[in-house]
Amino acid sequence: MVFGEYKKELMDAAHNERIRLALSRAIKSYRSNTNTALKKFPHTIKLAEEVLEIKAKAIAEMEKLVQQVSQAIEENKGKAYIARTAKDALEIIDGLVGTGKLIVKGKSMTGEEIGLREHLEEKGNEVYETDLGEFIIQKLHSRPMHILSPSIHVPKEDVAKLFSEITGKELPPDDISKLVATARELLRDKFFKADIGISGANVVAAETGTLFMIENEGNIRLATGAPPVHIALIGMEKLVPTLSDAFKVAEVTWRYANYTVPSYVSLVSGPSKTGDIEKVTTYGAHGPKELHVIFLDAGRTELAKHPVLRQALYCLRCGGCLYECPVFAVTAGYFGDKLFGGLGAVWAAMVTKDRQKAAAMAYTCLTCGRCKVRCPMKIDVPTMCVELRRLLVEGA
Amino acid sequence: MGDKTLVPSGLAYLADNIISKQNILGTAKEARARWAKDLNLKQTGDTVFFVGCGYQYAGELDLLSSMARKADKSILGADRLVGLAGLPKKLGINPVSMLSKSKADSADPLKDAVKVLGKLGVKFGYLGSEEPCCVGLLYYTGLHRDFAQNAQATYNKLKSFGVKRLISIVPSCTYTLRNLFLPFIGGYDLEVKHFVEVILENLPSMKLRFPGEAKVAYHDSCQMVRFLGMKEEPRQILRAIKGIDFVETEWTKGEWATCCGGGGGFEAIFPELSHILAVNRVKELLETGAEIIVTHCPGCIMQLKSGLKELKSGVKVLDLAQVVAMSLEA
């Protein structure tokens, strides 16, 4: 009785005043910030149209791009892998990580998709989420409720309570900077002690094998720069042909994620190296000695063939749609599975292949279409949800 | 492989009504078109007024949805799948018998629309109890084979009455008849106009004066603004009415309007959540300080009214057709 359980969770969330309070604050500031960012950089709207063309073309040639990028990364002395299923990806990672390791992790929805943190912990590793929101989620034993702001449903009062429990010191909820400083203190030494850093990527340039990682906190820079090994897990849909394409995708992504410009964009193409002693290229300077990049298929190739649902792969993960969804505004990520909202329904059907969950979510979409108005890729979520209903109910 | 049991039962109930009785409520043919019985509308003509289910069954649908909401909350418990399906039976209620309990004002927008069209000198017929259903709900439910079959039957019926043009008033029916039928029916040749478009064509010649002065906010229905793309049309009409002080929400207007919570049969699947969304939307609209909320969709009207009731607000909801009819100068 998947629908019944899902509906109960959804309704519990809808009656939770704290979720609604946190969401209403977030929606207000998202709209205002995005408005400011788009006003300051009005070219973004045209750029988004160009990016849509780039994405549509890239999704059509995903297989070619994944071969190209793998070759480029190998030429850069990194290791590239193509995982056709979530299980394959976990096996590859197990082979690299083993057990008893200290791992620092950047936030990754692809990691979430395959249950990476839980898996690594089960294998006897100590894993630290280093994104503040994800760290809060990990400590609360909750799950992310938004793709960019995983702890969006947790108001500051609850964060203060949590951090007070962890540190044994009374932390006031109104001093947010104190809360942020506490997280920094708790995680500081982990970056430097860690055996492995794990990240995702926002977009990848196939021709050079360059991973783009957009962030504000600086945790990804540290997690991918300080440990001796960097493992990146990336969905195949993140590939675009060229560096210049990737810059365009990145700019549109952060702008619609409500930033004029993020504090950091890290570009990683290979392990750290130096040629400073007699021009002999030596790997493993100050950054990681090893770079392993795993590209995940897990249904994406199939999804790319579907005439209506393929647009789910155009998603930049800016998260803008969720701030416009009236259901999300009262339920947060409970209207979701691995991804949220109507797009999450497509993901559940085609990527994680949970038909019951997919149906429940597809019928939770109001088909109101406001997300499409916000979406820089103009992803038609109502049409996708209706098509998904058809597919689930009538078959292909 | 398809699995029909994946359709939530509330929606399956409405879909079954459409398939078996050609209307959303599953009433007998004779029970239809009661709103027009004293209007002497003729059944023939190239152009017909297409009224759909929403307005004419507004009272019954309201009753049914408030029962579903209560059941969703209490009787059956939230851990079970609850919708409209089986509910009338469970509560010992026959939805058809509810027709007698329906509120008198529920079909007023239709009568007012007829009054306005008459005043504009538009020649039109009304198929009355012979009017077929737009069957759009089948499409949104994902039952596209049933939709294709029933849409064809609807088209054939309209053609058998010699219909060439439709003036449609429910936004969702309008979008279905204008857009969704196209890929399913070869040689589709019906011209579908929305009521608002007809008014707009005649707006320059109309003298409109609202009885009294009122601060009015407009709620864009999803189907009107984001599906049919009619953002300016209703606003132009409201601005042309003397006595109306037109106010807007800050963010949530036009294509950014928030759904009332009734979208795509949602209130049949999640009655209680749908009500929460209605209350949220009403709160946004009340921030404008409006005394009247005008919209143009029977689903939105029902949702907004229930939201206002919850908030114990005295603000009224009127259909755009009602406001125009009230403002016609003799």
Interface residues (C-beta under 8 A of the other chain):
Chain A: M1 F3 G4 E5 K7 K8 L10 M11 A14 R31 E324 P326 V327 A329 V330 T331 R355 Q356 A359 A362 Y363 T364 C365 L366 T367 C368 G369 R370 K372 V373 P382 V386 L388 R389 R390 L391 L392 V393 E394 G395
Chain B: M1 G2 D3 K4 L6 V7 P8 L11 A78 D79 R80 L81 Y139 Y140 T141 G142 L143 H144 R145 C222 R226 F227 W251 E255 W256 A257 T258 C259 G261 G263 G264 F266 I269 F270 E272 L273 I276 L277 N280 R281
